[in-house]
């Protein structure tokens, strides 16, 4: 059963116009809750390990445990927003984010920090999943891919600036300042959303939280071949991203001896190429079929990681900067994979956009977090395990898309 969202909710208020620059910026900021929360803390991982008297491997788990909480959050916030609306769910999620960030600030042990990072990830899932669901509510096809690319391009501002901010806060005092800043960041988002965010859901599903309905998104995604294929390639792309995020501080700071400041500079350079890739994709989708753009993205991303694998294996440079060009290539082409793959995976499911977005979000979080955890556990003081795993996963994703296209061509012939 569905009911129309109440029109009076927006009456008399000045909300942002969907598709406007301000609307895209706010949605991007909501989607950035995840990236900001992860990336700002990366330079502090060695420091918090020392401060809390734990190992580097356990401190790296502050990244992967966040992703597991994030996965559970995505499974929760999508159906809840189908039932109660995107905006109310978003506001509750942000409140929980602020509270968990404050709790992280006062964590006394690594166990307490890991528990609060899980809660923080759960809450941050609201921003990521509902931001994409709102785009899916309001836009279709290539226009949806374009808006998604523009939002992701703005979204990448966080990886550009967050590690440098984290490094600066670390130099001022403690890693705890980082989580205090995240609490303030959440409060700002809460005010902006309450005042400016429009409700995008036209009809609320009163049965969205019924046990049978909770599985609808997963069943629909699994039964639809197009969703399954392009959901797989997006998941493989996110595996590369998560492996990079989880292992970057160990690779650049521990293996190559970079300071927190230099690590922030590396992150900024690499993230700039991710923003450029998403901006380029916003133009590419006007001229190329989305499937072809994805193929270009997978090939380019795999080439960048393969280049780094060759550098790390045969050149064995003394400076981590030697790996930056390959990572720049990966992140430039990453934008072509994610925006277009997400569009094609969700395209058939407008009637259950929240549940379908949750299903895709869970898959592209749990699988990458598991892969990244295994890579972190196998860290041998070099970048090779992370690079080899990433290139194999990209090859697998590209192979799935190629097989799908071949079958479609055979049917058409």
C-alpha positions in Angstrom: 0.0 0.0 0.0 1.3 3.5 -0.9 0.2 6.9 0.1 1.1 10.3 -1.3 3.5 12.4 0.7 1.7 15.3 2.3 2.0 18.4 0.2 1.7 20.9 3.1 5.1 19.7 4.3 6.8 22.0 1.7 4.2 24.7 1.8 5.4 28.1 2.8 9.0 27.0 2.9 11.8 27.8 0.6 13.5 24.5 -0.3 16.2 23.9 -2.9 15.1 23.2 -6.4 16.0 19.7 -7.5 18.8 19.7 -10.0 20.1 23.2 -9.0 23.7 23.6 -8.0 22.8 24.2 -4.4 20.6 21.0 -4.3 23.5 18.9 -5.9 25.9 20.4 -3.4 23.7 19.5 -0.4 23.1 16.0 -1.6 26.8 15.6 -2.3 27.6 16.8 1.3 25.2 14.2 2.6 26.8 11.5 0.5 30.2 12.8 1.8 29.4 11.9 5.4 31.0 8.5 4.7 34.1 9.7 2.8 34.7 12.6 5.3 34.4 10.3 8.3 36.8 7.8 6.9 39.4 10.0 5.2 39.8 12.6 7.9 40.9 9.9 10.3 43.4 8.1 8.0 46.5 10.1 9.0 45.7 9.5 12.7 45.6 5.7 12.5 49.3 5.2 13.6 48.8 7.8 16.3 45.6 6.4 17.8 47.3 2.9 17.8 50.1 4.3 20.0 47.7 6.4 22.2 45.3 3.5 22.9 48.1 0.9 23.2 47.1 -1.3 20.4 48.5 -2.7 17.1 48.5 -1.0 13.7 46.2 -3.9 12.3 43.6 -3.2 15.0 43.7 0.5 14.4 43.2 -0.1 10.7 40.0 -1.9 11.7 38.5 1.5 12.6 38.1 1.8 8.8 36.7 -1.6 8.0 34.4 -1.7 11.1 33.0 1.6 9.9 32.1 0.0 6.6 30.3 -2.9 8.3 28.2 -0.5 10.3 27.7 1.5 7.1 26.4 -1.7 5.3 23.9 -2.4 8.1 22.8 1.3 8.0 22.1 1.1 4.3 20.0 -2.0 4.8 18.0 0.0 7.4 17.7 3.5 6.1 16.4 2.6 2.6 13.2 0.8 3.7 12.7 3.2 6.6 12.7 6.1 4.1 10.3 4.2 1.8 7.9 4.1 4.7 8.4 7.5 6.4 10.0 9.7 3.7 13.6 10.5 2.7 13.9 13.7 4.8 12.7 12.4 8.2 14.9 9.4 7.9 17.8 11.6 6.9 17.3 13.9 9.9 17.2 10.9 12.4 20.4 9.5 10.8 22.3 12.7 11.1 21.3 13.0 14.8 22.7 9.5 15.4 25.8 10.5 13.5 26.4 13.5 15.8 26.0 11.4 18.9 28.3 8.6 17.8 30.9 11.1 16.8 30.9 12.6 20.2 31.2 9.1 21.7 34.2 8.4 19.5 35.8 11.6 20.9 35.8 10.2 24.4 36.6 6.5 23.6 39.1 5.2 26.2 40.0 1.9 24.5 40.3 0.5 21.0 37.3 -1.7 21.7 35.2 1.3 22.6 36.4 3.2 19.6 35.6 0.3 17.3 32.1 0.0 18.7 31.4 3.7 18.2 32.9 3.6 14.7 30.4 0.8 13.9 27.6 3.1 15.2 29.0 6.0 13.3 29.0 4.0 10.1 25.4 2.9 10.7 24.4 6.5 11.0 26.4 7.7 8.0 24.6 5.2 5.9 21.6 7.5 5.9 23.5 10.2 4.0 24.9 7.9 1.4 21.9 5.8 0.7 19.2 8.5 0.9 21.2 10.9 -1.2 21.3 8.4 -4.0 17.7 7.5 -3.5 16.7 11.1 -3.8 18.5 11.3 -7.1 16.7 8.2 -8.2 13.4 9.6 -7.2 13.8 12.8 -9.2 15.8 11.8 -12.3 15.9 9.2 -15.1 18.5 7.6 -17.4 21.4 9.8 -18.7 20.1 12.8 -16.7 20.3 10.6 -13.6 23.8 9.6 -14.5 24.8 13.2 -15.1 23.4 14.4 -11.7 25.0 11.4 -10.0 28.4 12.3 -11.6 28.1 16.0 -10.5 27.2 14.9 -7.0 30.1 12.5 -6.9 32.5 15.2 -8.2 31.5 17.4 -5.3 31.5 14.4 -3.0 35.2 13.9 -3.9 36.0 17.3 -2.3 36.1 15.4 1.1 39.0 13.1 0.1 40.9 16.1 -1.3 40.8 18.1 1.9 39.9 15.6 4.7 43.3 14.0 5.3 45.0 17.4 5.4 42.5 18.6 7.9 43.0 15.4 9.9 46.8 15.9 9.8 46.5 19.5 10.9 44.3 18.6 13.8 46.7 15.8 14.8 49.5 18.3 14.9 47.5 20.6 17.1 46.9 18.0 19.7 45.1 14.6 19.6 43.3 12.4 17.2 40.2 13.1 19.4 39.9 16.6 17.8 39.1 14.8 14.5 36.0 13.3 15.9 35.0 16.5 17.7 35.1 18.2 14.3 33.0 15.4 12.7 30.3 16.1 15.4 30.3 19.8 14.4 30.1 18.8 10.7 27.1 16.6 11.5 25.4 19.5 13.3 25.8 21.8 10.3 24.3 19.2 8.0 21.4 18.7 10.4 20.5 22.4 10.2 20.9 22.6 6.4 18.7 19.6 5.8 16.0 20.7 8.3 15.8 24.1 6.6 16.5 23.5 2.9 16.1 19.8 1.9 12.9 19.0 0.0 11.1 15.7 0.3 11.7 13.8 -2.9 9.4 10.7 -2.3 6.1 11.2 -3.9 4.4 8.1 -2.4 5.2 6.5 0.9 4.9 2.7 1.1 3.0 1.8 4.3 4.2 -1.8 4.0 7.9 -1.0 3.4 9.0 -2.4 6.8 7.0 -5.6 6.6 9.4 -8.5 6.7 8.5 -9.7 3.3 8.9 -6.2 1.8 12.4 -5.9 3.4 13.6 -8.6 1.1 12.0 -7.1 -2.1 15.0 -5.0 -3.0 17.4 -7.9 -2.7 15.2 -10.2 -4.6 14.5 -7.7 -7.3 18.2 -6.9 -7.7 19.1 -10.6 -7.8 16.4 -11.6 -10.3 17.1 -8.8 -12.7 20.1 -9.7 -14.9 20.9 -6.1 -15.7 20.9 -5.1 -12.0 23.0 -8.1 -11.1 25.6 -7.5 -13.8 26.1 -3.8 -13.2 25.7 -4.2 -9.4 28.6 -6.6 -9.6 30.9 -4.2 -11.6 30.1 -1.4 -9.2 30.9 -3.6 -6.2 34.2 -4.6 -7.8 35.0 -0.9 -8.2 34.2 -0.2 -4.6 36.5 -3.1 -3.6 39.3 -1.1 -5.1 38.3 2.0 -3.3 37.9 0.3 0.1 41.2 -1.5 -0.2 42.9 1.8 -0.9 41.2 3.6 2.0 41.9 0.8 4.5 45.5 0.3 3.5 46.7 3.7 2.3 48.1 4.9 5.7 49.9 1.6 6.2 51.4 1.7 2.6 52.3 5.4 2.5 53.1 6.1 6.2 54.4 2.8 7.5 56.0 1.2 4.3 57.3 4.5 2.7 57.7 6.6 5.9 55.6 9.6 4.8 54.6 12.1 7.4 50.9 12.9 8.1 51.2 16.1 6.1 52.7 14.4 3.1 50.1 11.7 3.3 47.4 14.3 3.1 49.1 15.8 0.1 49.1 12.4 -1.7 45.4 11.9 -0.9 44.6 15.4 -2.2 46.3 14.8 -5.5 44.7 11.4 -6.0 41.2 12.7 -5.1 41.5 15.6 -7.5 41.7 13.0 -10.3 38.6 11.3 -9.0 36.8 14.6 -9.2 38.0 15.2 -12.7 36.9 11.7 -13.7 33.3 12.4 -12.4 33.2 15.7 -14.2 34.4 14.1 -17.4 31.8 11.4 -17.0 29.0 14.0 -16.8 30.0 14.9 -20.4 30.8 11.4 -21.6 27.3 10.2 -20.9 25.9 12.7 -23.3 27.8 11.1 -26.2 28.4 7.4 -25.3 26.1 4.6 -24.2 26.5 4.0 -20.4 27.7 0.4 -21.0 30.6 1.6 -23.2 31.5 4.3 -20.7 31.7 1.5 -18.0 34.0 -0.6 -20.2 36.3 2.4 -20.7 36.2 3.0 -16.9 37.1 -0.6 -16.0 39.9 -0.8 -18.5 41.5 2.5 -17.4 41.2 1.7 -13.7 42.7 -1.7 -14.2 45.6 -0.2 -16.2 46.4 2.2 -13.4 46.5 -0.5 -10.7 48.5 -2.8 -13.0 51.0 0.0 -13.6 51.4 0.4 -9.8 51.8 -3.4 -9.3 54.6 -3.4 -11.9 56.3 -0.4 -10.2 56.0 -2.0 -6.7 57.2 -5.4 -7.9 60.0 -4.6 -10.3 61.2 -1.0 -9.6 60.6 -1.2 -5.8 60.9 2.6 -5.3 61.9 4.3 -2.1 59.3 7.0 -2.3 55.5 6.4 -2.2 55.1 9.2 -4.7 56.0 6.6 -7.4 52.6 5.0 -6.9 50.6 8.2 -7.2 50.3 8.3 -11.0 48.8 4.8 -11.1 46.3 5.6 -8.3 45.4 8.8 -10.2 44.5 6.8 -13.2 42.5 4.4 -11.1 40.4 7.1 -9.5 39.9 9.1 -12.7 38.3 6.0 -14.4 36.6 5.0 -11.1 34.0 7.7 -11.7 33.0 6.2 -15.0 32.4 2.8 -13.3 30.3 3.9 -10.3 28.0 6.6 -11.6 27.0 4.7 -14.7 27.0 1.3 -13.1 24.7 2.5 -10.3 22.4 4.1 -12.8 22.0 0.9 -14.9 21.7 -1.3 -11.8 18.9 0.9 -10.3 17.1 1.9 -13.5 14.5 -1.0 -13.4 13.5 -0.4 -9.8 11.9 3.0 -9.5 8.9 1.7 -7.6 11.2 0.4 -4.8 14.1 2.8 -5.2 14.9 3.0 -1.4 15.0 -0.8 -1.0 16.9 -1.4 -4.2 19.4 1.3 -3.4 19.8 -0.3 0.1 20.4 -3.7 -1.5 23.1 -2.3 -3.9 24.6 -0.3 -1.0 24.9 -3.3 1.2 26.6 -5.4 -1.5 29.0 -2.7 -2.4 29.9 -2.2 1.3 30.1 -5.7 2.8 32.0 -7.3 0.0 34.6 -4.5 -0.3 35.0 -4.3 3.5 35.6 -8.0 3.7 38.2 -7.9 0.9 39.9 -4.9 2.5 40.0 -6.6 5.9 41.7 -9.6 4.4 44.2 -7.4 2.5 45.0 -5.5 5.7 45.6 -8.7 7.6 48.0 -9.8 4.9 50.0 -6.6 4.8 53.6 -7.5 4.3 55.2 -4.0 4.5 54.6 -3.4 0.7 51.7 -2.3 -1.5 51.7 -5.6 -3.5 48.9 -7.5 -1.7 46.5 -4.5 -2.1 47.4 -3.9 -5.7 47.2 -7.5 -6.8 43.8 -8.0 -5.2 42.4 -4.8 -6.7 43.5 -5.6 -10.3 42.1 -9.2 -10.0 38.7 -7.8 -8.8 38.6 -5.2 -11.6 39.3 -7.9 -14.1 36.4 -10.0 -12.7 34.0 -7.0 -12.9 35.0 -6.3 -16.5 34.6 -9.9 -17.4 31.1 -10.0 -16.1 30.1 -6.9 -18.1 31.8 -8.3 -21.3 29.9 -11.6 -21.0 26.6 -9.7 -20.5 27.2 -7.6 -23.6 28.2 -10.7 -25.7 24.9 -12.4 -24.7 22.9 -9.4 -25.6 24.6 -9.1 -29.0 23.9 -12.8 -29.7 20.3 -12.4 -28.8 20.0 -9.3 -31.0 21.7 -11.2 -33.8 
